[in-house]
C-alpha cells in the first residue's frame, strides 16, 4: 500500500490499538450534510465546538478550524486539560450528553460538536468532525484540506502517525530498557516511519505536495506528542535518533509558526494531562526537547 509517492510501501506492523477503546466507538456519530434534507446542514452560527486543546484529537480540530477561518461561523468553547468530574468528563458538557441520549451514563468528554438549534450533540468522533468542517464549511479562499482523489493517502498518513509513530513510541516507552530486545522492536518501527516522512519532506514542502492538507495537521500534532509526551519515556540515544530528521523537525517548526497551528498549543495542559494519565517511568529523554514549542504558543 503506497502512503505517498515518496513514502514507498512502508506501513508498520500492528502494535495494538492506536487510540483508547473509549474513542474507537464514540457515542455520537451524526454528520453535517449538504442541504436542509440532511437534518444537520451547514449554516453559520448553528454549531459549536467544545475542545480541550491538550487532547491530540481536539488540537487537530482546532488547527483545522483555524485554517478554515471558522472563528465566527462555528464558535469554540475551550475546556480544561483534564476532566473535572469524578467519573470522568466535563460537568459543562453533561447537559448536552443527557439531552442527546436518554439516561446517558458515560463520561461527558471532548471533543463535542453541538447543535445550538436542538441543544444536542451532533458528533463526538474526531475524524467525522474534521471531514465535515473541511468539506461543508470550506470557503472559496480557504485551503482544500481534503483534496479530491487523495483520501487513501490521507488515511495512510493518519495510520502511519497513529501506528508507526504514536503507538510505537508509546510501546517503546512502556517497555523501557528492562527488556532491551523487546524495546528495539517498536523503536525500529518508529525510526522507519520517521525516516519515510523525512525523505518525503526533503522533496516537497508538505506531506502530500505543495499545499497544506489534513495529513499535515495529523502529522504535526503527532510530532507535538512525540516531543512533549513520548520523549519523556525514551532514553537519550533514542531521542537523538528521533531528532536526527532535520527536514521533519524544520517542517514542524514552520507549521508551528503559522497562526492556525502554534497559538493553539497548550503546553501546560499537555503536561497536566500526561501526569494525570501516565504511570510510566521517566527516562533520560525527559530532559531534552527537540523543538522550543513555547516560542510558538498563544
VEXZA-113180 format. One record per residue (C-alpha): residue in three letters; chain; x, y, z. Coordinates in steps of 0.25 Angstrom, whole numbers. Example, Ala and Ser with C-alpha at 12.3 -4.5 7.8 and 13.67 -1.06 7.14 Angstrom:
// VEXZA-113180
<node><residu>ALA</residu><chaine>A</chaine><u>49</u><v>-18</v><w>31</w></node>
<node><residu>SER</residu><chaine>A</chaine><u>55</u><v>-4</v><w>29</w></node>
***
This chain:
// VEXZA-113180
<node><residu>UNK</residu><chaine>A</chaine><u>0</u><v>0</v><w>0</w></node>
<node><residu>UNK</residu><chaine>A</chaine><u>6</u><v>13</v><w>-4</w></node>
<node><residu>UNK</residu><chaine>A</chaine><u>6</u><v>24</v><w>6</w></node>
<node><residu>UNK</residu><chaine>A</chaine><u>11</u><v>35</v><w>-3</w></node>
<node><residu>UNK</residu><chaine>A</chaine><u>19</u><v>35</v><w>-16</w></node>
<node><residu>UNK</residu><chaine>A</chaine><u>31</u><v>37</v><w>-7</w></node>
<node><residu>UNK</residu><chaine>A</chaine><u>28</u><v>28</v><w>5</w></node>
<node><residu>UNK</residu><chaine>A</chaine><u>28</u><v>15</v><w>-2</w></node>
<node><residu>UNK</residu><chaine>A</chaine><u>21</u><v>3</v><w>2</w></node>
<node><residu>UNK</residu><chaine>A</chaine><u>25</u><v>4</v><w>17</w></node>
<node><residu>UNK</residu><chaine>A</chaine><u>14</u><v>2</v><w>27</w></node>
<node><residu>UNK</residu><chaine>A</chaine><u>17</u><v>-2</v><w>41</w></node>
<node><residu>UNK</residu><chaine>A</chaine><u>12</u><v>-15</v><w>47</w></node>
<node><residu>UNK</residu><chaine>A</chaine><u>1</u><v>-15</v><w>57</w></node>
<node><residu>UNK</residu><chaine>A</chaine><u>5</u><v>-12</v><w>71</w></node>
<node><residu>UNK</residu><chaine>A</chaine><u>-9</u><v>-11</v><w>77</w></node>
<node><residu>UNK</residu><chaine>A</chaine><u>-20</u><v>0</v><w>77</w></node>
<node><residu>UNK</residu><chaine>A</chaine><u>-15</u><v>13</v><w>73</w></node>
<node><residu>UNK</residu><chaine>A</chaine><u>-25</u><v>20</v><w>82</w></node>
<node><residu>UNK</residu><chaine>A</chaine><u>-32</u><v>17</v><w>95</w></node>
<node><residu>UNK</residu><chaine>A</chaine><u>-44</u><v>8</v><w>93</w></node>
<node><residu>UNK</residu><chaine>A</chaine><u>-54</u><v>19</v><w>98</w></node>
<node><residu>UNK</residu><chaine>A</chaine><u>-51</u><v>27</v><w>86</w></node>
<node><residu>UNK</residu><chaine>A</chaine><u>-52</u><v>16</v><w>76</w></node>
<node><residu>UNK</residu><chaine>A</chaine><u>-67</u><v>15</v><w>76</w></node>
<node><residu>UNK</residu><chaine>A</chaine><u>-72</u><v>28</v><w>81</w></node>
<node><residu>UNK</residu><chaine>A</chaine><u>-86</u><v>30</v><w>86</w></node>
<node><residu>UNK</residu><chaine>A</chaine><u>-90</u><v>40</v><w>75</w></node>
<node><residu>UNK</residu><chaine>A</chaine><u>-87</u><v>40</v><w>60</w></node>
<node><residu>UNK</residu><chaine>A</chaine><u>-96</u><v>50</v><w>54</w></node>
<node><residu>UNK</residu><chaine>A</chaine><u>-91</u><v>56</v><w>41</w></node>
<node><residu>UNK</residu><chaine>A</chaine><u>-93</u><v>70</v><w>35</w></node>
<node><residu>UNK</residu><chaine>A</chaine><u>-99</u><v>69</v><w>21</w></node>
<node><residu>UNK</residu><chaine>A</chaine><u>-100</u><v>77</v><w>8</w></node>
<node><residu>UNK</residu><chaine>A</chaine><u>-114</u><v>83</v><w>9</w></node>
<node><residu>UNK</residu><chaine>A</chaine><u>-127</u><v>84</v><w>18</w></node>
<node><residu>UNK</residu><chaine>A</chaine><u>-131</u><v>70</v><w>15</w></node>
<node><residu>UNK</residu><chaine>A</chaine><u>-119</u><v>65</v><w>23</w></node>
<node><residu>UNK</residu><chaine>A</chaine><u>-125</u><v>69</v><w>36</w></node>
<node><residu>UNK</residu><chaine>A</chaine><u>-111</u><v>75</v><w>41</w></node>
<node><residu>UNK</residu><chaine>A</chaine><u>-107</u><v>84</v><w>30</w></node>
<node><residu>UNK</residu><chaine>A</chaine><u>-96</u><v>95</v><w>29</w></node>
<node><residu>UNK</residu><chaine>A</chaine><u>-101</u><v>108</v><w>33</w></node>
<node><residu>UNK</residu><chaine>A</chaine><u>-93</u><v>119</v><w>41</w></node>
<node><residu>UNK</residu><chaine>A</chaine><u>-95</u><v>120</v><w>56</w></node>
<node><residu>UNK</residu><chaine>A</chaine><u>-103</u><v>108</v><w>57</w></node>
<node><residu>UNK</residu><chaine>A</chaine><u>-92</u><v>99</v><w>63</w></node>
<node><residu>UNK</residu><chaine>A</chaine><u>-81</u><v>100</v><w>74</w></node>
<node><residu>UNK</residu><chaine>A</chaine><u>-69</u><v>92</v><w>76</w></node>
<node><residu>UNK</residu><chaine>A</chaine><u>-65</u><v>88</v><w>91</w></node>
<node><residu>UNK</residu><chaine>A</chaine><u>-50</u><v>85</v><w>91</w></node>
<node><residu>UNK</residu><chaine>A</chaine><u>-39</u><v>82</v><w>101</w></node>
<node><residu>UNK</residu><chaine>A</chaine><u>-26</u><v>86</v><w>94</w></node>
<node><residu>UNK</residu><chaine>A</chaine><u>-17</u><v>77</v><w>102</w></node>
<node><residu>UNK</residu><chaine>A</chaine><u>-25</u><v>65</v><w>95</w></node>
<node><residu>UNK</residu><chaine>A</chaine><u>-18</u><v>62</v><w>81</w></node>
<node><residu>UNK</residu><chaine>A</chaine><u>-31</u><v>60</v><w>74</w></node>
<node><residu>UNK</residu><chaine>A</chaine><u>-36</u><v>73</v><w>80</w></node>
<node><residu>UNK</residu><chaine>A</chaine><u>-23</u><v>80</v><w>75</w></node>
<node><residu>UNK</residu><chaine>A</chaine><u>-25</u><v>75</v><w>61</w></node>
<node><residu>UNK</residu><chaine>A</chaine><u>-39</u><v>80</v><w>61</w></node>
<node><residu>UNK</residu><chaine>A</chaine><u>-35</u><v>94</v><w>66</w></node>
<node><residu>UNK</residu><chaine>A</chaine><u>-24</u><v>95</v><w>55</w></node>
<node><residu>UNK</residu><chaine>A</chaine><u>-34</u><v>91</v><w>44</w></node>
<node><residu>UNK</residu><chaine>A</chaine><u>-44</u><v>101</v><w>50</w></node>
<node><residu>UNK</residu><chaine>A</chaine><u>-33</u><v>112</v><w>49</w></node>
<node><residu>UNK</residu><chaine>A</chaine><u>-28</u><v>109</v><w>35</w></node>
<node><residu>UNK</residu><chaine>A</chaine><u>-43</u><v>109</v><w>30</w></node>
<node><residu>UNK</residu><chaine>A</chaine><u>-45</u><v>123</v><w>37</w></node>
<node><residu>UNK</residu><chaine>A</chaine><u>-57</u><v>118</v><w>45</w></node>
<node><residu>UNK</residu><chaine>A</chaine><u>-56</u><v>126</v><w>57</w></node>
<node><residu>UNK</residu><chaine>A</chaine><u>-69</u><v>134</v><w>54</w></node>
<node><residu>UNK</residu><chaine>A</chaine><u>-76</u><v>122</v><w>47</w></node>
<node><residu>UNK</residu><chaine>A</chaine><u>-74</u><v>111</v><w>57</w></node>
<node><residu>UNK</residu><chaine>A</chaine><u>-71</u><v>117</v><w>71</w></node>
<node><residu>UNK</residu><chaine>A</chaine><u>-61</u><v>110</v><w>80</w></node>
<node><residu>UNK</residu><chaine>A</chaine><u>-62</u><v>107</v><w>95</w></node>
<node><residu>UNK</residu><chaine>A</chaine><u>-49</u><v>103</v><w>102</w></node>
<node><residu>UNK</residu><chaine>A</chaine><u>-49</u><v>92</v><w>113</w></node>
<node><residu>UNK</residu><chaine>A</chaine><u>-38</u><v>89</v><w>124</w></node>
<node><residu>UNK</residu><chaine>A</chaine><u>-27</u><v>80</v><w>120</w></node>
<node><residu>UNK</residu><chaine>A</chaine><u>-33</u><v>69</v><w>129</w></node>
<node><residu>UNK</residu><chaine>A</chaine><u>-47</u><v>65</v><w>133</w></node>
<node><residu>UNK</residu><chaine>A</chaine><u>-54</u><v>72</v><w>145</w></node>
<node><residu>UNK</residu><chaine>A</chaine><u>-64</u><v>61</v><w>149</w></node>
<node><residu>UNK</residu><chaine>A</chaine><u>-61</u><v>49</v><w>158</w></node>
<node><residu>UNK</residu><chaine>A</chaine><u>-66</u><v>39</v><w>147</w></node>
<node><residu>UNK</residu><chaine>A</chaine><u>-58</u><v>46</v><w>136</w></node>
<node><residu>UNK</residu><chaine>A</chaine><u>-63</u><v>56</v><w>126</w></node>
<node><residu>UNK</residu><chaine>A</chaine><u>-67</u><v>71</v><w>128</w></node>
<node><residu>UNK</residu><chaine>A</chaine><u>-78</u><v>76</v><w>136</w></node>
<node><residu>UNK</residu><chaine>A</chaine><u>-81</u><v>87</v><w>126</w></node>
<node><residu>UNK</residu><chaine>A</chaine><u>-83</u><v>76</v><w>115</w></node>
<node><residu>UNK</residu><chaine>A</chaine><u>-92</u><v>67</v><w>124</w></node>
<node><residu>UNK</residu><chaine>A</chaine><u>-105</u><v>74</v><w>120</w></node>
<node><residu>UNK</residu><chaine>A</chaine><u>-102</u><v>73</v><w>105</w></node>
<node><residu>UNK</residu><chaine>A</chaine><u>-100</u><v>58</v><w>107</w></node>
<node><residu>UNK</residu><chaine>A</chaine><u>-112</u><v>56</v><w>115</w></node>
<node><residu>UNK</residu><chaine>A</chaine><u>-121</u><v>63</v><w>105</w></node>
<node><residu>UNK</residu><chaine>A</chaine><u>-115</u><v>55</v><w>94</w></node>
<node><residu>UNK</residu><chaine>A</chaine><u>-117</u><v>41</v><w>100</w></node>
<node><residu>UNK</residu><chaine>A</chaine><u>-127</u><v>36</v><w>110</w></node>
<node><residu>UNK</residu><chaine>A</chaine><u>-121</u><v>32</v><w>123</w></node>
<node><residu>UNK</residu><chaine>A</chaine><u>-107</u><v>35</v><w>118</w></node>
<node><residu>UNK</residu><chaine>A</chaine><u>-97</u><v>29</v><w>128</w></node>
<node><residu>UNK</residu><chaine>A</chaine><u>-84</u><v>30</v><w>121</w></node>
<node><residu>UNK</residu><chaine>A</chaine><u>-73</u><v>41</v><w>122</w></node>
<node><residu>UNK</residu><chaine>A</chaine><u>-76</u><v>55</v><w>116</w></node>
<node><residu>UNK</residu><chaine>A</chaine><u>-63</u><v>56</v><w>109</w></node>
<node><residu>UNK</residu><chaine>A</chaine><u>-58</u><v>65</v><w>98</w></node>
<node><residu>UNK</residu><chaine>A</chaine><u>-58</u><v>67</v><w>86</w></node>
<node><residu>UNK</residu><chaine>A</chaine><u>-72</u><v>71</v><w>84</w></node>
<node><residu>UNK</residu><chaine>A</chaine><u>-79</u><v>77</v><w>72</w></node>
<node><residu>UNK</residu><chaine>A</chaine><u>-92</u><v>82</v><w>77</w></node>
<node><residu>UNK</residu><chaine>A</chaine><u>-105</u><v>87</v><w>70</w></node>
<node><residu>UNK</residu><chaine>A</chaine><u>-110</u><v>101</v><w>76</w></node>
<node><residu>UNK</residu><chaine>A</chaine><u>-123</u><v>99</v><w>69</w></node>
<node><residu>UNK</residu><chaine>A</chaine><u>-127</u><v>86</v><w>76</w></node>
<node><residu>UNK</residu><chaine>A</chaine><u>-118</u><v>87</v><w>89</w></node>
<node><residu>UNK</residu><chaine>A</chaine><u>-112</u><v>73</v><w>85</w></node>
<node><residu>UNK</residu><chaine>A</chaine><u>-99</u><v>67</v><w>81</w></node>
<node><residu>UNK</residu><chaine>A</chaine><u>-96</u><v>64</v><w>66</w></node>
<node><residu>UNK</residu><chaine>A</chaine><u>-83</u><v>57</v><w>68</w></node>
<node><residu>UNK</residu><chaine>A</chaine><u>-72</u><v>53</v><w>77</w></node>
<node><residu>UNK</residu><chaine>A</chaine><u>-64</u><v>46</v><w>67</w></node>
<node><residu>UNK</residu><chaine>A</chaine><u>-51</u><v>53</v><w>63</w></node>
<node><residu>UNK</residu><chaine>A</chaine><u>-50</u><v>48</v><w>48</w></node>
<node><residu>UNK</residu><chaine>A</chaine><u>-64</u><v>51</v><w>45</w></node>
<node><residu>UNK</residu><chaine>A</chaine><u>-63</u><v>65</v><w>51</w></node>
<node><residu>UNK</residu><chaine>A</chaine><u>-51</u><v>68</v><w>43</w></node>
<node><residu>UNK</residu><chaine>A</chaine><u>-57</u><v>63</v><w>30</w></node>
<node><residu>UNK</residu><chaine>A</chaine><u>-69</u><v>71</v><w>32</w></node>
<node><residu>UNK</residu><chaine>A</chaine><u>-62</u><v>84</v><w>35</w></node>
<node><residu>UNK</residu><chaine>A</chaine><u>-53</u><v>83</v><w>23</w></node>
<node><residu>UNK</residu><chaine>A</chaine><u>-64</u><v>79</v><w>13</w></node>
<node><residu>UNK</residu><chaine>A</chaine><u>-76</u><v>86</v><w>18</w></node>
<node><residu>UNK</residu><chaine>A</chaine><u>-70</u><v>99</v><w>23</w></node>
<node><residu>UNK</residu><chaine>A</chaine><u>-59</u><v>102</v><w>13</w></node>
<node><residu>UNK</residu><chaine>A</chaine><u>-60</u><v>115</v><w>7</w></node>
<node><residu>UNK</residu><chaine>A</chaine><u>-54</u><v>119</v><w>-7</w></node>
<node><residu>UNK</residu><chaine>A</chaine><u>-42</u><v>126</v><w>-1</w></node>
<node><residu>UNK</residu><chaine>A</chaine><u>-39</u><v>115</v><w>9</w></node>
<node><residu>UNK</residu><chaine>A</chaine><u>-29</u><v>103</v><w>7</w></node>
<node><residu>UNK</residu><chaine>A</chaine><u>-34</u><v>90</v><w>2</w></node>
<node><residu>UNK</residu><chaine>A</chaine><u>-30</u><v>81</v><w>13</w></node>
<node><residu>UNK</residu><chaine>A</chaine><u>-36</u><v>68</v><w>7</w></node>
<node><residu>UNK</residu><chaine>A</chaine><u>-33</u><v>69</v><w>-8</w></node>
<node><residu>UNK</residu><chaine>A</chaine><u>-41</u><v>60</v><w>-17</w></node>
<node><residu>UNK</residu><chaine>A</chaine><u>-34</u><v>47</v><w>-20</w></node>
<node><residu>UNK</residu><chaine>A</chaine><u>-25</u><v>47</v><w>-9</w></node>
<node><residu>UNK</residu><chaine>A</chaine><u>-33</u><v>41</v><w>2</w></node>
<node><residu>UNK</residu><chaine>A</chaine><u>-25</u><v>28</v><w>2</w></node>
<node><residu>UNK</residu><chaine>A</chaine><u>-12</u><v>35</v><w>4</w></node>
<node><residu>UNK</residu><chaine>A</chaine><u>-18</u><v>44</v><w>15</w></node>
<node><residu>UNK</residu><chaine>A</chaine><u>-23</u><v>32</v><w>22</w></node>
<node><residu>UNK</residu><chaine>A</chaine><u>-10</u><v>25</v><w>21</w></node>
<node><residu>UNK</residu><chaine>A</chaine><u>-3</u><v>36</v><w>27</w></node>
<node><residu>UNK</residu><chaine>A</chaine><u>-12</u><v>36</v><w>38</w></node>
<node><residu>UNK</residu><chaine>A</chaine><u>-10</u><v>21</v><w>40</w></node>
<node><residu>UNK</residu><chaine>A</chaine><u>5</u><v>24</v><w>39</w></node>
<node><residu>UNK</residu><chaine>A</chaine><u>4</u><v>35</v><w>50</w></node>
<node><residu>UNK</residu><chaine>A</chaine><u>-4</u><v>26</v><w>59</w></node>
<node><residu>UNK</residu><chaine>A</chaine><u>2</u><v>12</v><w>58</w></node>
<node><residu>UNK</residu><chaine>A</chaine><u>16</u><v>16</v><w>53</w></node>
<node><residu>UNK</residu><chaine>A</chaine><u>19</u><v>27</v><w>62</w></node>
<node><residu>UNK</residu><chaine>A</chaine><u>9</u><v>29</v><w>73</w></node>
<node><residu>UNK</residu><chaine>A</chaine><u>7</u><v>15</v><w>77</w></node>
<node><residu>UNK</residu><chaine>A</chaine><u>21</u><v>11</v><w>74</w></node>
<node><residu>UNK</residu><chaine>A</chaine><u>27</u><v>22</v><w>83</w></node>
<node><residu>UNK</residu><chaine>A</chaine><u>17</u><v>19</v><w>94</w></node>
<node><residu>UNK</residu><chaine>A</chaine><u>20</u><v>4</v><w>93</w></node>
<node><residu>UNK</residu><chaine>A</chaine><u>35</u><v>6</v><w>94</w></node>
<node><residu>UNK</residu><chaine>A</chaine><u>33</u><v>15</v><w>106</w></node>
<node><residu>UNK</residu><chaine>A</chaine><u>25</u><v>5</v><w>113</w></node>
<node><residu>UNK</residu><chaine>A</chaine><u>35</u><v>-6</v><w>111</w></node>
<node><residu>UNK</residu><chaine>A</chaine><u>47</u><v>4</v><w>115</w></node>
<node><residu>UNK</residu><chaine>A</chaine><u>60</u><v>-3</v><w>115</w></node>
<node><residu>UNK</residu><chaine>A</chaine><u>57</u><v>-14</v><w>125</w></node>
<node><residu>UNK</residu><chaine>A</chaine><u>55</u><v>-23</v><w>112</w></node>
<node><residu>UNK</residu><chaine>A</chaine><u>65</u><v>-17</v><w>103</w></node>
<node><residu>UNK</residu><chaine>A</chaine><u>61</u><v>-27</v><w>91</w></node>
<node><residu>UNK</residu><chaine>A</chaine><u>46</u><v>-24</v><w>92</w></node>
<node><residu>UNK</residu><chaine>A</chaine><u>49</u><v>-9</v><w>93</w></node>
<node><residu>UNK</residu><chaine>A</chaine><u>57</u><v>-9</v><w>80</w></node>
<node><residu>UNK</residu><chaine>A</chaine><u>45</u><v>-15</v><w>72</w></node>
<node><residu>UNK</residu><chaine>A</chaine><u>35</u><v>-3</v><w>74</w></node>
<node><residu>UNK</residu><chaine>A</chaine><u>47</u><v>7</v><w>72</w></node>
<node><residu>UNK</residu><chaine>A</chaine><u>50</u><v>1</v><w>59</w></node>
<node><residu>UNK</residu><chaine>A</chaine><u>36</u><v>3</v><w>55</w></node>
<node><residu>UNK</residu><chaine>A</chaine><u>37</u><v>18</v><w>60</w></node>
<node><residu>UNK</residu><chaine>A</chaine><u>50</u><v>21</v><w>53</w></node>
<node><residu>UNK</residu><chaine>A</chaine><u>45</u><v>15</v><w>40</w></node>
<node><residu>UNK</residu><chaine>A</chaine><u>33</u><v>23</v><w>40</w></node>
<node><residu>UNK</residu><chaine>A</chaine><u>41</u><v>36</v><w>43</w></node>
<node><residu>UNK</residu><chaine>A</chaine><u>51</u><v>32</v><w>32</w></node>
<node><residu>UNK</residu><chaine>A</chaine><u>40</u><v>31</v><w>22</w></node>
<node><residu>UNK</residu><chaine>A</chaine><u>34</u><v>44</v><w>25</w></node>
<node><residu>UNK</residu><chaine>A</chaine><u>48</u><v>51</v><w>25</w></node>
<node><residu>UNK</residu><chaine>A</chaine><u>50</u><v>46</v><w>11</w></node>
<node><residu>UNK</residu><chaine>A</chaine><u>37</u><v>52</v><w>6</w></node>
<node><residu>UNK</residu><chaine>A</chaine><u>39</u><v>65</v><w>13</w></node>
<node><residu>UNK</residu><chaine>A</chaine><u>53</u><v>66</v><w>7</w></node>
<node><residu>UNK</residu><chaine>A</chaine><u>46</u><v>67</v><w>-7</w></node>
<node><residu>UNK</residu><chaine>A</chaine><u>33</u><v>75</v><w>-4</w></node>
<node><residu>UNK</residu><chaine>A</chaine><u>28</u><v>85</v><w>6</w></node>
<node><residu>UNK</residu><chaine>A</chaine><u>16</u><v>78</v><w>11</w></node>
<node><residu>UNK</residu><chaine>A</chaine><u>14</u><v>63</v><w>13</w></node>
<node><residu>UNK</residu><chaine>A</chaine><u>5</u><v>62</v><w>0</w></node>
<node><residu>UNK</residu><chaine>A</chaine><u>11</u><v>72</v><w>-8</w></node>
<node><residu>UNK</residu><chaine>A</chaine><u>11</u><v>87</v><w>-10</w></node>
<node><residu>UNK</residu><chaine>A</chaine><u>-1</u><v>91</v><w>-1</w></node>
<node><residu>UNK</residu><chaine>A</chaine><u>-5</u><v>88</v><w>14</w></node>
<node><residu>UNK</residu><chaine>A</chaine><u>-15</u><v>77</v><w>16</w></node>
<node><residu>UNK</residu><chaine>A</chaine><u>-22</u><v>69</v><w>27</w></node>
<node><residu>UNK</residu><chaine>A</chaine><u>-10</u><v>60</v><w>26</w></node>
<node><residu>UNK</residu><chaine>A</chaine><u>-1</u><v>71</v><w>31</w></node>
<node><residu>UNK</residu><chaine>A</chaine><u>-9</u><v>74</v><w>42</w></node>
<node><residu>UNK</residu><chaine>A</chaine><u>-9</u><v>60</v><w>47</w></node>
<node><residu>UNK</residu><chaine>A</chaine><u>6</u><v>59</v><w>45</w></node>
<node><residu>UNK</residu><chaine>A</chaine><u>9</u><v>72</v><w>52</w></node>
<node><residu>UNK</residu><chaine>A</chaine><u>0</u><v>68</v><w>65</w></node>
<node><residu>UNK</residu><chaine>A</chaine><u>7</u><v>55</v><w>65</w></node>
<node><residu>UNK</residu><chaine>A</chaine><u>21</u><v>61</v><w>65</w></node>
<node><residu>UNK</residu><chaine>A</chaine><u>16</u><v>70</v><w>76</w></node>
<node><residu>UNK</residu><chaine>A</chaine><u>12</u><v>58</v><w>84</w></node>
<node><residu>UNK</residu><chaine>A</chaine><u>26</u><v>51</v><w>81</w></node>
<node><residu>UNK</residu><chaine>A</chaine><u>33</u><v>63</v><w>87</w></node>
<node><residu>UNK</residu><chaine>A</chaine><u>25</u><v>67</v><w>98</w></node>
<node><residu>UNK</residu><chaine>A</chaine><u>19</u><v>53</v><w>103</w></node>
<node><residu>UNK</residu><chaine>A</chaine><u>26</u><v>41</v><w>97</w></node>
<node><residu>UNK</residu><chaine>A</chaine><u>41</u><v>46</v><w>99</w></node>
<node><residu>UNK</residu><chaine>A</chaine><u>39</u><v>46</v><w>114</w></node>
<node><residu>UNK</residu><chaine>A</chaine><u>39</u><v>31</v><w>114</w></node>
<node><residu>UNK</residu><chaine>A</chaine><u>51</u><v>29</v><w>104</w></node>
<node><residu>UNK</residu><chaine>A</chaine><u>65</u><v>29</v><w>106</w></node>
<node><residu>UNK</residu><chaine>A</chaine><u>75</u><v>40</v><w>101</w></node>
<node><residu>UNK</residu><chaine>A</chaine><u>80</u><v>31</v><w>90</w></node>
<node><residu>UNK</residu><chaine>A</chaine><u>66</u><v>28</v><w>84</w></node>
<node><residu>UNK</residu><chaine>A</chaine><u>63</u><v>43</v><w>85</w></node>
<node><residu>UNK</residu><chaine>A</chaine><u>76</u><v>46</v><w>78</w></node>
<node><residu>UNK</residu><chaine>A</chaine><u>71</u><v>37</v><w>66</w></node>
<node><residu>UNK</residu><chaine>A</chaine><u>57</u><v>43</v><w>66</w></node>
<node><residu>UNK</residu><chaine>A</chaine><u>63</u><v>57</v><w>66</w></node>
<node><residu>UNK</residu><chaine>A</chaine><u>73</u><v>53</v><w>54</w></node>
<node><residu>UNK</residu><chaine>A</chaine><u>62</u><v>56</v><w>44</w></node>
<node><residu>UNK</residu><chaine>A</chaine><u>65</u><v>71</v><w>40</w></node>
<node><residu>UNK</residu><chaine>A</chaine><u>54</u><v>72</v><w>29</w></node>
<node><residu>UNK</residu><chaine>A</chaine><u>43</u><v>67</v><w>38</w></node>
<node><residu>UNK</residu><chaine>A</chaine><u>46</u><v>76</v><w>50</w></node>
<node><residu>UNK</residu><chaine>A</chaine><u>48</u><v>88</v><w>41</w></node>
<node><residu>UNK</residu><chaine>A</chaine><u>35</u><v>85</v><w>35</w></node>
<node><residu>UNK</residu><chaine>A</chaine><u>29</u><v>84</v><w>50</w></node>
<node><residu>UNK</residu><chaine>A</chaine><u>35</u><v>98</v><w>53</w></node>
<node><residu>UNK</residu><chaine>A</chaine><u>30</u><v>104</v><w>40</w></node>
<node><residu>UNK</residu><chaine>A</chaine><u>16</u><v>99</v><w>43</w></node>
<node><residu>UNK</residu><chaine>A</chaine><u>17</u><v>104</v><w>58</w></node>
<node><residu>UNK</residu><chaine>A</chaine><u>20</u><v>118</v><w>53</w></node>
<node><residu>UNK</residu><chaine>A</chaine><u>6</u><v>118</v><w>45</w></node>
<node><residu>UNK</residu><chaine>A</chaine><u>-5</u><v>125</v><w>53</w></node>
<node><residu>UNK</residu><chaine>A</chaine><u>-14</u><v>113</v><w>51</w></node>
<node><residu>UNK</residu><chaine>A</chaine><u>-4</u><v>104</v><w>58</w></node>
<node><residu>UNK</residu><chaine>A</chaine><u>5</u><v>109</v><w>69</w></node>
<node><residu>UNK</residu><chaine>A</chaine><u>-4</u><v>118</v><w>76</w></node>
<node><residu>UNK</residu><chaine>A</chaine><u>-13</u><v>106</v><w>79</w></node>
<node><residu>UNK</residu><chaine>A</chaine><u>-2</u><v>99</v><w>87</w></node>
<node><residu>UNK</residu><chaine>A</chaine><u>-6</u><v>97</v><w>102</w></node>
<node><residu>UNK</residu><chaine>A</chaine><u>7</u><v>92</v><w>107</w></node>
<node><residu>UNK</residu><chaine>A</chaine><u>4</u><v>93</v><w>122</w></node>
<node><residu>UNK</residu><chaine>A</chaine><u>-9</u><v>86</v><w>119</w></node>
<node><residu>UNK</residu><chaine>A</chaine><u>-2</u><v>75</v><w>111</w></node>
<node><residu>UNK</residu><chaine>A</chaine><u>8</u><v>73</v><w>123</w></node>
<node><residu>UNK</residu><chaine>A</chaine><u>-4</u><v>72</v><w>133</w></node>
<node><residu>UNK</residu><chaine>A</chaine><u>-12</u><v>62</v><w>124</w></node>
<node><residu>UNK</residu><chaine>A</chaine><u>1</u><v>54</v><w>123</w></node>
<node><residu>UNK</residu><chaine>A</chaine><u>3</u><v>54</v><w>138</w></node>
<node><residu>UNK</residu><chaine>A</chaine><u>-12</u><v>50</v><w>140</w></node>
<node><residu>UNK</residu><chaine>A</chaine><u>-12</u><v>38</v><w>131</w></node>
<node><residu>UNK</residu><chaine>A</chaine><u>2</u><v>33</v><w>131</w></node>
<node><residu>UNK</residu><chaine>A</chaine><u>8</u><v>23</v><w>141</w></node>
<node><residu>UNK</residu><chaine>A</chaine><u>21</u><v>20</v><w>133</w></node>
<node><residu>UNK</residu><chaine>A</chaine><u>35</u><v>24</v><w>138</w></node>
<node><residu>UNK</residu><chaine>A</chaine><u>42</u><v>36</v><w>132</w></node>
<node><residu>UNK</residu><chaine>A</chaine><u>55</u><v>33</v><w>125</w></node>
<node><residu>UNK</residu><chaine>A</chaine><u>67</u><v>42</v><w>120</w></node>
<node><residu>UNK</residu><chaine>A</chaine><u>59</u><v>48</v><w>109</w></node>
<node><residu>UNK</residu><chaine>A</chaine><u>50</u><v>55</v><w>118</w></node>
<node><residu>UNK</residu><chaine>A</chaine><u>61</u><v>66</v><w>120</w></node>
<node><residu>UNK</residu><chaine>A</chaine><u>63</u><v>69</v><w>105</w></node>
<node><residu>UNK</residu><chaine>A</chaine><u>53</u><v>75</v><w>96</w></node>
<node><residu>UNK</residu><chaine>A</chaine><u>55</u><v>76</v><w>80</w></node>
<node><residu>UNK</residu><chaine>A</chaine><u>46</u><v>88</v><w>77</w></node>
<node><residu>UNK</residu><chaine>A</chaine><u>44</u><v>100</v><w>86</w></node>
<node><residu>UNK</residu><chaine>A</chaine><u>29</u><v>99</v><w>85</w></node>
<node><residu>UNK</residu><chaine>A</chaine><u>27</u><v>110</v><w>95</w></node>
<node><residu>UNK</residu><chaine>A</chaine><u>32</u><v>120</v><w>85</w></node>
<node><residu>UNK</residu><chaine>A</chaine><u>20</u><v>118</v><w>77</w></node>
<node><residu>UNK</residu><chaine>A</chaine><u>9</u><v>116</v><w>86</w></node>
<node><residu>UNK</residu><chaine>A</chaine><u>-2</u><v>126</v><w>88</w></node>
***
